[in-house]
Amino acid sequence: MKCERCGHELDDTDLFCSKCGKAVFEEYMDLDEEEESREQIIEEIPQEPERKREPRKRKPEKKSPVWLIAGCVLLVCLLVGILWGMLTVKQMDEEKKSYYGETQPVEDLEEETASTEKEETEKGETEEEKPEETVKEETKEEEAKQESFVFTDKDSVDFSQYKKISVALAEQSSMAYSENYDYSANSAADGDSSTSWQEGLDGLGEGAGIKLSFDKPHKIRYMVLYLGNWRSDSMWEKNARPACLTINLGDKQSKNVDFSDEKKAFCLSFEEPVEASFVSLYIHKAYGGSQWNDNCISEVEFYEE
C-alpha cells in the first residue's frame, strides 16, 4: 500500500505515513486538514517580541538608630564620669584644707611634724641622760600619786576630827530634766544623799561629769562618794551608777578609780593631803540600771584636817 500524498510504501496496518506524517485513510484526512489550518493560523498571528525584564530596584535599607543611641549614652556617661571625678578631687582638697587648716600648707605641716619628732627624740635622749637619782625620785612621786587614792572603811574614820569642805560652785556637763526634781550638780553637793545629779546623755552616760569648786584651795584628806540614786533601795537598783570614775584633784592629780556595784559610801583616803581648788568627776564606765540608764551620783563630801 502506498501513501496517496507522497507515494511512500506503507504497511497495511499503518494509519499514517512514516515519511510525510499524513493520514492514509480518508476519514483521518479531515483531522489533518484541521491541524494544518490551525498551525497556519498560529503562524500567521504576529508574535509579540519578548519583553526584557528589568531588574527590580531594591529600596535602600533603613539603618537602625540603635548604634546612634548607644553612642550618645556612652558619651553622656563619659561626661558624667569626668564631672564626678572633678567634684571628688575638689571635695578631697576642701576636706584636706579643713583638716590641716587653710592657712597652713602641707609643706609647713610636714616641717612642723619633723620638728616635733626631732624635739621628742631630743627629749628622749635627755631623759636617758638623766641621773638615776632623778629617775628614782620621779618614780617615787608617781607611785605616791597612785597610792594616794586608797579605799578606806568609812565607819573606821572619826570624821569629827576633820573639817568638812563646803562646795562654792557645782557645775555639770549634762543633766536630766524633771519637773519635780533638781538633777543638777548642786544635788550632789547639798548635804542630802536622797537628792542626786543625773546625767542626760544617751546610753549609760560615759563621758558626762561634774565639777565641784571650793572658795579657795584646800588640803583634801578624805573624799566620800555616794554613787547611784540613794532616794531608795528600789531607785538605786532601777538607775545606772558609775563603775569607774576619772577623778581630778585640781590640776595636780588624776586617776581612774574603779568601784564595786554595791550601795555603800565609798571613802577615798589621801595619806598626804592633796591641795586643790576644785575636784571633777567624769563617768568612765557604768553599771546599767534595771529600768533606766540615767547615771547618778547622790552626794560627794570632802574633809580636811
Disulfide bonds with the S-S distance in Angstrom:
none
